[in-house]
Amino acid sequence: MANYTTANFEKLFQLAVPLYCPTEDQEGNLYTVSTNGDVYQVTDGQMEVAFSTGGQPSGLVFDH
């Protein structure tokens, strides 16, 4: 039988659109995308739109 540990989750933000693909850049900044095209950056517990793709992204990656 496998051992499972209980994970603790905390709700940090609530938006009218779903958020996907939380990703860190090379400096450790946290970003996430929404289905309305906005890319959000999380800084000091605050989330703001970093830029908008104008599309419907479902993922986010950073390149060197």
All heavy atoms as TSV, in Angstrom:
chain	resi	resn	atom	element	x	y	z
A	1	MET	N	N	0.844	-1.171	0.000
A	1	MET	CA	C	0.000	0.000	0.000
A	1	MET	C	C	0.894	1.241	0.000
A	1	MET	O	O	1.846	1.332	0.746
A	1	MET	CB	C	-0.934	-0.021	1.200
A	1	MET	CG	C	-1.837	1.194	1.277
A	1	MET	SD	S	-2.966	1.109	2.678
A	1	MET	CE	C	-4.440	0.720	1.805
A	2	ALA	N	N	0.587	2.195	-0.829
A	2	ALA	CA	C	1.379	3.417	-0.953
A	2	ALA	C	C	1.103	4.368	0.211
A	2	ALA	O	O	-0.009	4.423	0.730
A	2	ALA	CB	C	1.068	4.111	-2.272
A	3	ASN	N	N	2.129	5.102	0.598
A	3	ASN	CA	C	1.970	6.138	1.611
A	3	ASN	C	C	1.669	7.456	0.930
A	3	ASN	O	O	2.376	7.858	0.014
A	3	ASN	CB	C	3.245	6.293	2.446
A	3	ASN	CG	C	3.418	5.155	3.419
A	3	ASN	OD1	O	2.445	4.547	3.836
A	3	ASN	ND2	N	4.649	4.867	3.781
A	4	TYR	N	N	0.657	8.121	1.351
A	4	TYR	CA	C	0.292	9.421	0.809
A	4	TYR	C	C	0.334	10.454	1.915
A	4	TYR	O	O	-0.081	10.185	3.034
A	4	TYR	CB	C	-1.118	9.398	0.196
A	4	TYR	CG	C	-1.218	8.504	-1.007
A	4	TYR	CD1	C	-1.746	7.230	-0.912
A	4	TYR	CD2	C	-0.773	8.953	-2.247
A	4	TYR	CE1	C	-1.830	6.410	-2.013
A	4	TYR	CE2	C	-0.858	8.144	-3.354
A	4	TYR	CZ	C	-1.394	6.870	-3.237
A	4	TYR	OH	O	-1.471	6.068	-4.336
A	5	THR	N	N	0.851	11.605	1.593
A	5	THR	CA	C	0.843	12.689	2.568
A	5	THR	C	C	-0.255	13.668	2.194
A	5	THR	O	O	-0.611	13.808	1.027
A	5	THR	CB	C	2.195	13.422	2.602
A	5	THR	OG1	O	2.465	13.933	1.311
A	5	THR	CG2	C	3.318	12.491	3.032
A	6	THR	N	N	-0.768	14.334	3.157
A	6	THR	CA	C	-1.815	15.322	2.930
A	6	THR	C	C	-1.178	16.632	2.502
A	6	THR	O	O	-0.251	17.120	3.131
A	6	THR	CB	C	-2.632	15.549	4.213
A	6	THR	OG1	O	-3.166	14.298	4.642
A	6	THR	CG2	C	-3.748	16.544	3.973
A	7	ALA	N	N	-1.662	17.174	1.405
A	7	ALA	CA	C	-1.153	18.453	0.908
A	7	ALA	C	C	-2.019	19.585	1.438
A	7	ALA	O	O	-3.229	19.436	1.582
A	7	ALA	CB	C	-1.155	18.467	-0.611
A	8	ASN	N	N	-1.393	20.684	1.732
A	8	ASN	CA	C	-2.119	21.873	2.158
A	8	ASN	C	C	-2.202	22.836	0.989
A	8	ASN	O	O	-1.211	23.113	0.335
A	8	ASN	CB	C	-1.407	22.564	3.323
A	8	ASN	CG	C	-1.458	21.724	4.573
A	8	ASN	OD1	O	-2.480	21.151	4.883
A	8	ASN	ND2	N	-0.353	21.652	5.280
A	9	PHE	N	N	-3.386	23.342	0.725
A	9	PHE	CA	C	-3.601	24.282	-0.359
A	9	PHE	C	C	-4.182	25.568	0.194
A	9	PHE	O	O	-4.969	25.554	1.128
A	9	PHE	CB	C	-4.569	23.705	-1.400
A	9	PHE	CG	C	-4.023	22.495	-2.080
A	9	PHE	CD1	C	-4.335	21.225	-1.632
A	9	PHE	CD2	C	-3.185	22.629	-3.172
A	9	PHE	CE1	C	-3.830	20.101	-2.266
A	9	PHE	CE2	C	-2.673	21.521	-3.809
A	9	PHE	CZ	C	-2.996	20.244	-3.354
A	10	GLU	N	N	-3.781	26.663	-0.390
A	10	GLU	CA	C	-4.285	27.963	0.010
A	10	GLU	C	C	-4.778	28.693	-1.231
A	10	GLU	O	O	-4.078	28.762	-2.231
A	10	GLU	CB	C	-3.182	28.781	0.672
A	10	GLU	CG	C	-3.634	30.137	1.144
A	10	GLU	CD	C	-2.500	30.896	1.831
A	10	GLU	OE1	O	-1.428	30.327	2.035
A	10	GLU	OE2	O	-2.713	32.070	2.141
A	11	LYS	N	N	-5.977	29.224	-1.174
A	11	LYS	CA	C	-6.524	29.992	-2.279
A	11	LYS	C	C	-5.934	31.393	-2.219
A	11	LYS	O	O	-6.109	32.119	-1.248
A	11	LYS	CB	C	-8.045	30.056	-2.180
A	11	LYS	CG	C	-8.708	30.663	-3.364
A	11	LYS	CD	C	-10.216	30.576	-3.188
A	11	LYS	CE	C	-10.920	30.746	-4.488
A	11	LYS	NZ	N	-12.354	30.533	-4.340
A	12	LEU	N	N	-5.207	31.767	-3.280
A	12	LEU	CA	C	-4.545	33.057	-3.286
A	12	LEU	C	C	-5.308	34.105	-4.082
A	12	LEU	O	O	-5.315	35.267	-3.716
A	12	LEU	CB	C	-3.138	32.916	-3.879
A	12	LEU	CG	C	-2.197	31.989	-3.121
A	12	LEU	CD1	C	-0.883	31.853	-3.868
A	12	LEU	CD2	C	-1.974	32.507	-1.718
A	13	PHE	N	N	-5.911	33.693	-5.201
A	13	PHE	CA	C	-6.582	34.636	-6.090
A	13	PHE	C	C	-7.861	34.021	-6.621
A	13	PHE	O	O	-7.959	32.818	-6.777
A	13	PHE	CB	C	-5.688	34.993	-7.283
A	13	PHE	CG	C	-4.350	35.505	-6.878
A	13	PHE	CD1	C	-3.233	34.705	-6.939
A	13	PHE	CD2	C	-4.200	36.806	-6.415
A	13	PHE	CE1	C	-1.991	35.168	-6.548
A	13	PHE	CE2	C	-2.966	37.281	-6.024
A	13	PHE	CZ	C	-1.866	36.460	-6.094
A	14	GLN	N	N	-8.827	34.875	-6.922
A	14	GLN	CA	C	-10.052	34.410	-7.552
A	14	GLN	C	C	-10.379	35.369	-8.689
A	14	GLN	O	O	-10.483	36.578	-8.485
A	14	GLN	CB	C	-11.207	34.372	-6.553
A	14	GLN	CG	C	-12.473	33.845	-7.181
A	14	GLN	CD	C	-13.550	33.595	-6.138
A	14	GLN	OE1	O	-13.274	33.502	-4.950
A	14	GLN	NE2	N	-14.765	33.476	-6.595
A	15	LEU	N	N	-10.480	34.815	-9.879
A	15	LEU	CA	C	-10.810	35.595	-11.066
A	15	LEU	C	C	-12.034	34.995	-11.737
A	15	LEU	O	O	-12.409	33.858	-11.462
A	15	LEU	CB	C	-9.646	35.591	-12.063
A	15	LEU	CG	C	-8.342	36.232	-11.603
A	15	LEU	CD1	C	-7.268	36.030	-12.661
A	15	LEU	CD2	C	-8.547	37.710	-11.352
A	16	ALA	N	N	-12.625	35.750	-12.650
A	16	ALA	CA	C	-13.781	35.253	-13.391
A	16	ALA	C	C	-13.362	34.263	-14.477
A	16	ALA	O	O	-14.192	33.549	-15.009
A	16	ALA	CB	C	-14.543	36.420	-14.024
A	17	VAL	N	N	-12.069	34.238	-14.806
A	17	VAL	CA	C	-11.560	33.315	-15.824
A	17	VAL	C	C	-10.590	32.329	-15.180
A	17	VAL	O	O	-9.906	32.668	-14.216
A	17	VAL	CB	C	-10.846	34.074	-16.977
A	17	VAL	CG1	C	-11.824	34.928	-17.750
A	17	VAL	CG2	C	-9.723	34.929	-16.443
A	18	PRO	N	N	-10.519	31.113	-15.702
A	18	PRO	CA	C	-9.583	30.128	-15.131
A	18	PRO	C	C	-8.132	30.520	-15.382
A	18	PRO	O	O	-7.808	31.138	-16.388
A	18	PRO	CB	C	-9.918	28.836	-15.886
A	18	PRO	CG	C	-11.229	29.058	-16.537
A	18	PRO	CD	C	-11.369	30.524	-16.737
A	19	LEU	N	N	-7.251	30.144	-14.457
A	19	LEU	CA	C	-5.818	30.356	-14.602
A	19	LEU	C	C	-5.141	29.016	-14.875
A	19	LEU	O	O	-5.538	27.994	-14.328
A	19	LEU	CB	C	-5.230	30.974	-13.334
A	19	LEU	CG	C	-5.747	32.354	-12.959
A	19	LEU	CD1	C	-5.164	32.772	-11.624
A	19	LEU	CD2	C	-5.416	33.367	-14.039
A	20	TYR	N	N	-4.114	29.048	-15.728
A	20	TYR	CA	C	-3.403	27.834	-16.111
A	20	TYR	C	C	-1.905	28.047	-16.030
A	20	TYR	O	O	-1.415	29.169	-16.108
A	20	TYR	CB	C	-3.741	27.448	-17.566
A	20	TYR	CG	C	-5.165	27.079	-17.780
A	20	TYR	CD1	C	-6.072	28.008	-18.270
A	20	TYR	CD2	C	-5.629	25.802	-17.494
A	20	TYR	CE1	C	-7.394	27.670	-18.478
A	20	TYR	CE2	C	-6.951	25.460	-17.691
A	20	TYR	CZ	C	-7.827	26.395	-18.187
A	20	TYR	OH	O	-9.137	26.058	-18.376
A	21	CYS	N	N	-1.197	26.962	-15.954
A	21	CYS	CA	C	0.239	26.883	-16.193
A	21	CYS	C	C	1.064	27.864	-15.354
A	21	CYS	O	O	1.792	28.693	-15.912
A	21	CYS	CB	C	0.506	27.089	-17.680
A	21	CYS	SG	S	2.129	26.561	-18.173
A	22	PRO	N	N	1.007	27.809	-14.033
A	22	PRO	CA	C	1.896	28.669	-13.256
A	22	PRO	C	C	3.348	28.320	-13.585
A	22	PRO	O	O	3.733	27.160	-13.591
A	22	PRO	CB	C	1.548	28.339	-11.803
A	22	PRO	CG	C	0.861	27.024	-11.854
A	22	PRO	CD	C	0.239	26.903	-13.206
A	23	THR	N	N	4.141	29.343	-13.928
A	23	THR	CA	C	5.509	29.145	-14.413
A	23	THR	C	C	6.419	30.226	-13.846
A	23	THR	O	O	6.025	31.379	-13.760
A	23	THR	CB	C	5.531	29.230	-15.960
A	23	THR	OG1	O	4.590	28.309	-16.489
A	23	THR	CG2	C	6.897	28.914	-16.513
A	24	GLU	N	N	7.640	29.842	-13.489
A	24	GLU	CA	C	8.630	30.811	-13.037
A	24	GLU	C	C	9.611	31.118	-14.158
A	24	GLU	O	O	9.987	30.225	-14.921
A	24	GLU	CB	C	9.416	30.270	-11.849
A	24	GLU	CG	C	8.651	30.225	-10.565
A	24	GLU	CD	C	9.519	29.783	-9.403
A	24	GLU	OE1	O	10.612	29.225	-9.631
A	24	GLU	OE2	O	9.102	29.992	-8.259
A	25	ASP	N	N	10.030	32.381	-14.240
A	25	ASP	CA	C	11.086	32.726	-15.189
A	25	ASP	C	C	12.444	32.472	-14.540
A	25	ASP	O	O	12.529	31.957	-13.418
A	25	ASP	CB	C	10.936	34.169	-15.696
A	25	ASP	CG	C	11.140	35.222	-14.616
A	25	ASP	OD1	O	11.563	34.887	-13.494
A	25	ASP	OD2	O	10.872	36.405	-14.907
A	26	GLN	N	N	13.535	32.822	-15.231
A	26	GLN	CA	C	14.880	32.542	-14.721
A	26	GLN	C	C	15.198	33.293	-13.435
A	26	GLN	O	O	16.044	32.869	-12.664
A	26	GLN	CB	C	15.919	32.880	-15.783
A	26	GLN	CG	C	15.881	31.933	-16.953
A	26	GLN	CD	C	16.905	32.284	-18.007
A	26	GLN	OE1	O	17.277	33.434	-18.164
A	26	GLN	NE2	N	17.363	31.280	-18.735
A	27	GLU	N	N	14.516	34.418	-13.186
A	27	GLU	CA	C	14.749	35.183	-11.957
A	27	GLU	C	C	13.844	34.754	-10.816
A	27	GLU	O	O	13.865	35.345	-9.740
A	27	GLU	CB	C	14.565	36.688	-12.224
A	27	GLU	CG	C	15.665	37.310	-13.069
A	27	GLU	CD	C	15.452	37.083	-14.556
A	27	GLU	OE1	O	14.293	37.160	-15.021
A	27	GLU	OE2	O	16.429	36.811	-15.263
A	28	GLY	N	N	12.972	33.756	-11.050
A	28	GLY	CA	C	12.079	33.280	-10.006
A	28	GLY	C	C	10.762	34.016	-9.925
A	28	GLY	O	O	10.006	33.828	-8.975
A	29	ASN	N	N	10.449	34.875	-10.916
A	29	ASN	CA	C	9.156	35.565	-10.952
A	29	ASN	C	C	8.074	34.594	-11.402
A	29	ASN	O	O	8.277	33.826	-12.336
A	29	ASN	CB	C	9.214	36.754	-11.924
A	29	ASN	CG	C	10.251	37.766	-11.519
A	29	ASN	OD1	O	10.266	38.234	-10.395
A	29	ASN	ND2	N	11.151	38.092	-12.435
A	30	LEU	N	N	6.935	34.635	-10.742
A	30	LEU	CA	C	5.837	33.724	-11.023
A	30	LEU	C	C	4.847	34.349	-11.987
A	30	LEU	O	O	4.420	35.491	-11.805
A	30	LEU	CB	C	5.124	33.349	-9.722
A	30	LEU	CG	C	3.939	32.405	-9.835
A	30	LEU	CD1	C	4.374	31.047	-10.391
A	30	LEU	CD2	C	3.278	32.233	-8.477
A	31	TYR	N	N	4.473	33.601	-13.035
A	31	TYR	CA	C	3.492	34.021	-14.034
A	31	TYR	C	C	2.450	32.938	-14.192
A	31	TYR	O	O	2.705	31.767	-13.927
A	31	TYR	CB	C	4.162	34.232	-15.403
A	31	TYR	CG	C	5.130	35.380	-15.446
A	31	TYR	CD1	C	6.456	35.211	-15.057
A	31	TYR	CD2	C	4.730	36.635	-15.871
A	31	TYR	CE1	C	7.352	36.258	-15.096
A	31	TYR	CE2	C	5.619	37.694	-15.913
A	31	TYR	CZ	C	6.930	37.499	-15.526
A	31	TYR	OH	O	7.801	38.544	-15.570
A	32	THR	N	N	1.267	33.324	-14.655
A	32	THR	CA	C	0.215	32.374	-14.991
A	32	THR	C	C	-0.612	32.961	-16.135
A	32	THR	O	O	-0.637	34.177	-16.331
A	32	THR	CB	C	-0.667	32.044	-13.768
A	32	THR	OG1	O	-1.585	31.007	-14.112
A	32	THR	CG2	C	-1.412	33.256	-13.257
A	33	VAL	N	N	-1.261	32.104	-16.911
A	33	VAL	CA	C	-2.051	32.572	-18.048
A	33	VAL	C	C	-3.528	32.329	-17.788
A	33	VAL	O	O	-3.907	31.452	-17.024
A	33	VAL	CB	C	-1.635	31.891	-19.367
A	33	VAL	CG1	C	-0.214	32.227	-19.727
A	33	VAL	CG2	C	-1.822	30.392	-19.315
A	34	SER	N	N	-4.360	33.133	-18.439
A	34	SER	CA	C	-5.805	32.955	-18.336
A	34	SER	C	C	-6.364	32.733	-19.741
A	34	SER	O	O	-5.735	33.083	-20.733
A	34	SER	CB	C	-6.468	34.176	-17.697
A	34	SER	OG	O	-6.354	35.281	-18.563
A	35	THR	N	N	-7.550	32.169	-19.804
A	35	THR	CA	C	-8.161	31.872	-21.095
A	35	THR	C	C	-8.633	33.114	-21.832
A	35	THR	O	O	-9.000	33.039	-22.998
A	35	THR	CB	C	-9.343	30.902	-20.929
A	35	THR	OG1	O	-10.262	31.452	-19.987
A	35	THR	CG2	C	-8.875	29.544	-20.453
A	36	ASN	N	N	-8.610	34.284	-21.186
A	36	ASN	CA	C	-9.007	35.505	-21.888
A	36	ASN	C	C	-7.816	36.167	-22.583
A	36	ASN	O	O	-7.954	37.223	-23.185
A	36	ASN	CB	C	-9.687	36.499	-20.937
A	36	ASN	CG	C	-8.737	37.102	-19.923
A	36	ASN	OD1	O	-7.552	36.788	-19.881
A	36	ASN	ND2	N	-9.264	37.970	-19.083
A	37	GLY	N	N	-6.624	35.557	-22.490
A	37	GLY	CA	C	-5.452	36.070	-23.175
A	37	GLY	C	C	-4.489	36.829	-22.299
A	37	GLY	O	O	-3.388	37.171	-22.725
A	38	ASP	N	N	-4.854	37.116	-21.060
A	38	ASP	CA	C	-3.972	37.856	-20.163
A	38	ASP	C	C	-2.922	36.939	-19.545
A	38	ASP	O	O	-3.195	35.789	-19.205
A	38	ASP	CB	C	-4.756	38.521	-19.035
A	38	ASP	CG	C	-5.628	39.664	-19.517
A	38	ASP	OD1	O	-5.328	40.226	-20.592
A	38	ASP	OD2	O	-6.603	39.995	-18.815
A	39	VAL	N	N	-1.718	37.464	-19.397
A	39	VAL	CA	C	-0.651	36.789	-18.673
A	39	VAL	C	C	-0.407	37.607	-17.414
A	39	VAL	O	O	-0.128	38.799	-17.487
A	39	VAL	CB	C	0.639	36.691	-19.521
A	39	VAL	CG1	C	1.759	36.061	-18.707
A	39	VAL	CG2	C	0.381	35.896	-20.794
A	40	TYR	N	N	-0.562	36.965	-16.273
A	40	TYR	CA	C	-0.452	37.644	-14.984
A	40	TYR	C	C	0.914	37.369	-14.362
A	40	TYR	O	O	1.447	36.275	-14.474
A	40	TYR	CB	C	-1.524	37.151	-14.018
A	40	TYR	CG	C	-2.918	37.520	-14.423
A	40	TYR	CD1	C	-3.685	36.673	-15.216
A	40	TYR	CD2	C	-3.475	38.721	-14.014
A	40	TYR	CE1	C	-4.973	37.017	-15.588
A	40	TYR	CE2	C	-4.767	39.071	-14.376
A	40	TYR	CZ	C	-5.505	38.213	-15.165
A	40	TYR	OH	O	-6.781	38.546	-15.529
A	41	GLN	N	N	1.450	38.374	-13.674
A	41	GLN	CA	C	2.660	38.213	-12.880
A	41	GLN	C	C	2.280	38.378	-11.413
A	41	GLN	O	O	1.538	39.291	-11.052
A	41	GLN	CB	C	3.721	39.242	-13.242
A	41	GLN	CG	C	4.991	39.059	-12.445
A	41	GLN	CD	C	6.097	40.030	-12.841
A	41	GLN	OE1	O	5.896	40.912	-13.663
A	41	GLN	NE2	N	7.257	39.849	-12.253
A	42	VAL	N	N	2.790	37.476	-10.592
A	42	VAL	CA	C	2.541	37.527	-9.152
A	42	VAL	C	C	3.785	38.096	-8.479
A	42	VAL	O	O	4.878	37.555	-8.620
A	42	VAL	CB	C	2.226	36.128	-8.591
A	42	VAL	CG1	C	1.991	36.193	-7.097
A	42	VAL	CG2	C	1.038	35.517	-9.312
A	43	THR	N	N	3.612	39.213	-7.778
A	43	THR	CA	C	4.715	39.875	-7.087
A	43	THR	C	C	4.242	40.302	-5.706
A	43	THR	O	O	3.234	40.994	-5.589
A	43	THR	CB	C	5.176	41.126	-7.872
A	43	THR	OG1	O	5.470	40.757	-9.212
A	43	THR	CG2	C	6.404	41.746	-7.234
A	44	ASP	N	N	4.969	39.886	-4.692
A	44	ASP	CA	C	4.661	40.269	-3.309
A	44	ASP	C	C	3.200	40.033	-2.946
A	44	ASP	O	O	2.553	40.877	-2.324
A	44	ASP	CB	C	5.032	41.735	-3.061
A	44	ASP	CG	C	6.510	42.015	-3.211
A	44	ASP	OD1	O	7.310	41.120	-2.865
A	44	ASP	OD2	O	6.866	43.106	-3.679
A	45	GLY	N	N	2.666	38.890	-3.359
A	45	GLY	CA	C	1.290	38.540	-3.024
A	45	GLY	C	C	0.231	39.260	-3.833
A	45	GLY	O	O	-0.949	39.114	-3.571
A	46	GLN	N	N	0.642	40.046	-4.816
A	46	GLN	CA	C	-0.302	40.762	-5.687
A	46	GLN	C	C	-0.192	40.201	-7.105
A	46	GLN	O	O	0.894	39.850	-7.552
A	46	GLN	CB	C	0.014	42.260	-5.708
A	46	GLN	CG	C	-0.059	42.922	-4.353
A	46	GLN	CD	C	-1.472	42.903	-3.781
A	46	GLN	OE1	O	-2.437	43.156	-4.484
A	46	GLN	NE2	N	-1.591	42.590	-2.503
A	47	MET	N	N	-1.307	40.147	-7.802
A	47	MET	CA	C	-1.317	39.652	-9.163
A	47	MET	C	C	-1.780	40.763	-10.085
A	47	MET	O	O	-2.795	41.395	-9.844
A	47	MET	CB	C	-2.249	38.445	-9.287
A	47	MET	CG	C	-2.154	37.768	-10.618
A	47	MET	SD	S	-2.973	36.169	-10.647
A	47	MET	CE	C	-4.672	36.626	-10.401
A	48	GLU	N	N	-0.993	41.027	-11.153
A	48	GLU	CA	C	-1.373	42.049	-12.115
A	48	GLU	C	C	-1.068	41.556	-13.517
A	48	GLU	O	O	-0.218	40.682	-13.719
A	48	GLU	CB	C	-0.663	43.365	-11.840
A	48	GLU	CG	C	0.828	43.301	-11.896
A	48	GLU	CD	C	1.465	44.631	-11.496
A	48	GLU	OE1	O	0.957	45.293	-10.571
A	48	GLU	OE2	O	2.455	44.983	-12.117
A	49	VAL	N	N	-1.766	42.120	-14.498
A	49	VAL	CA	C	-1.566	41.725	-15.885
A	49	VAL	C	C	-0.202	42.218	-16.345
A	49	VAL	O	O	0.095	43.410	-16.297
A	49	VAL	CB	C	-2.682	42.298	-16.792
A	49	VAL	CG1	C	-2.409	41.963	-18.253
A	49	VAL	CG2	C	-4.040	41.768	-16.370
A	50	ALA	N	N	0.661	41.292	-16.781
A	50	ALA	CA	C	1.976	41.640	-17.310
A	50	ALA	C	C	1.845	42.026	-18.777
A	50	ALA	O	O	2.459	42.978	-19.233
A	50	ALA	CB	C	2.940	40.472	-17.152
A	51	PHE	N	N	1.031	41.276	-19.516
A	51	PHE	CA	C	0.738	41.573	-20.915
A	51	PHE	C	C	-0.424	40.711	-21.363
A	51	PHE	O	O	-0.838	39.797	-20.659
A	51	PHE	CB	C	1.967	41.371	-21.817
A	51	PHE	CG	C	2.516	39.974	-21.827
A	51	PHE	CD1	C	2.082	39.043	-22.765
A	51	PHE	CD2	C	3.488	39.593	-20.914
A	51	PHE	CE1	C	2.605	37.758	-22.773
A	51	PHE	CE2	C	4.011	38.316	-20.920
A	51	PHE	CZ	C	3.573	37.392	-21.852
A	52	SER	N	N	-0.952	41.000	-22.531
A	52	SER	CA	C	-2.059	40.228	-23.083
A	52	SER	C	C	-1.655	39.670	-24.440
A	52	SER	O	O	-1.021	40.361	-25.241
A	52	SER	CB	C	-3.313	41.091	-23.237
A	52	SER	OG	O	-4.378	40.306	-23.726
A	53	THR	N	N	-1.999	38.419	-24.681
A	53	THR	CA	C	-1.656	37.776	-25.946
A	53	THR	C	C	-2.691	38.066	-27.025
A	53	THR	O	O	-2.419	37.892	-28.198
A	53	THR	CB	C	-1.557	36.256	-25.775
A	53	THR	OG1	O	-2.850	35.735	-25.453
A	53	THR	CG2	C	-0.542	35.891	-24.708
A	54	GLY	N	N	-3.889	38.469	-26.621
A	54	GLY	CA	C	-4.961	38.674	-27.579
A	54	GLY	C	C	-5.591	37.375	-28.046
A	54	GLY	O	O	-6.489	37.377	-28.869
A	55	GLY	N	N	-5.127	36.264	-27.517
A	55	GLY	CA	C	-5.651	34.947	-27.899
A	55	GLY	C	C	-6.207	34.223	-26.707
A	55	GLY	O	O	-6.664	34.843	-25.745
A	56	GLN	N	N	-6.139	32.910	-26.763
A	56	GLN	CA	C	-6.596	32.057	-25.667
A	56	GLN	C	C	-5.512	31.063	-25.316
A	56	GLN	O	O	-5.586	29.882	-25.660
A	56	GLN	CB	C	-7.893	31.344	-26.053
A	56	GLN	CG	C	-9.064	32.264	-26.191
A	56	GLN	CD	C	-10.333	31.507	-26.519
A	56	GLN	OE1	O	-10.320	30.531	-27.258
A	56	GLN	NE2	N	-11.439	31.968	-25.987
A	57	PRO	N	N	-4.455	31.497	-24.633
A	57	PRO	CA	C	-3.345	30.588	-24.331
A	57	PRO	C	C	-3.752	29.517	-23.324
A	57	PRO	O	O	-4.624	29.730	-22.501
A	57	PRO	CB	C	-2.292	31.504	-23.725
A	57	PRO	CG	C	-3.067	32.619	-23.137
A	57	PRO	CD	C	-4.246	32.814	-24.059
A	58	SER	N	N	-3.107	28.363	-23.449
A	58	SER	CA	C	-3.336	27.299	-22.468
A	58	SER	C	C	-2.041	26.894	-21.780
A	58	SER	O	O	-2.024	25.973	-20.999
A	58	SER	CB	C	-3.985	26.087	-23.130
A	58	SER	OG	O	-3.129	25.589	-24.145
A	59	GLY	N	N	-0.956	27.611	-22.099
A	59	GLY	CA	C	0.321	27.292	-21.491
A	59	GLY	C	C	1.280	28.458	-21.611
A	59	GLY	O	O	1.043	29.410	-22.339
A	60	LEU	N	N	2.394	28.349	-20.890
A	60	LEU	CA	C	3.389	29.405	-20.860
A	60	LEU	C	C	4.739	28.773	-20.569
A	60	LEU	O	O	4.868	27.949	-19.664
A	60	LEU	CB	C	3.050	30.413	-19.758
A	60	LEU	CG	C	4.001	31.561	-19.509
A	60	LEU	CD1	C	4.019	32.508	-20.700
A	60	LEU	CD2	C	3.592	32.307	-18.252
A	61	VAL	N	N	5.749	29.119	-21.368
A	61	VAL	CA	C	7.112	28.661	-21.135
A	61	VAL	C	C	8.063	29.829	-21.340
A	61	VAL	O	O	7.744	30.769	-22.054
A	61	VAL	CB	C	7.523	27.485	-22.060
A	61	VAL	CG1	C	6.697	26.249	-21.795
A	61	VAL	CG2	C	7.442	27.886	-23.516
A	62	PHE	N	N	9.222	29.758	-20.711
A	62	PHE	CA	C	10.254	30.761	-20.886
A	62	PHE	C	C	11.464	30.102	-21.528
A	62	PHE	O	O	11.798	28.966	-21.233
A	62	PHE	CB	C	10.655	31.382	-19.536
A	62	PHE	CG	C	9.602	32.274	-18.970
A	62	PHE	CD1	C	8.702	31.812	-18.038
A	62	PHE	CD2	C	9.515	33.593	-19.383
A	62	PHE	CE1	C	7.726	32.625	-17.506
A	62	PHE	CE2	C	8.534	34.436	-18.871
A	62	PHE	CZ	C	7.637	33.945	-17.933
A	63	ASP	N	N	12.120	30.844	-22.415
A	63	ASP	CA	C	13.324	30.381	-23.087
A	63	ASP	C	C	14.502	31.192	-22.573
A	63	ASP	O	O	14.327	32.291	-22.056
A	63	ASP	CB	C	13.163	30.565	-24.593
A	63	ASP	CG	C	14.191	29.792	-25.398
A	63	ASP	OD1	O	15.050	29.113	-24.811
A	63	ASP	OD2	O	14.125	29.869	-26.640
A	64	HIS	N	N	15.685	30.669	-22.731
A	64	HIS	CA	C	16.889	31.400	-22.312
A	64	HIS	C	C	16.941	32.686	-23.066
A	64	HIS	O	O	17.457	33.631	-22.851
A	64	HIS	CB	C	18.135	30.582	-22.563
A	64	HIS	CG	C	18.109	29.276	-21.831
A	64	HIS	ND1	N	18.335	29.170	-20.489
A	64	HIS	CD2	C	17.825	28.022	-22.257
A	64	HIS	CE1	C	18.212	27.908	-20.120
A	64	HIS	NE2	N	17.909	27.189	-21.154
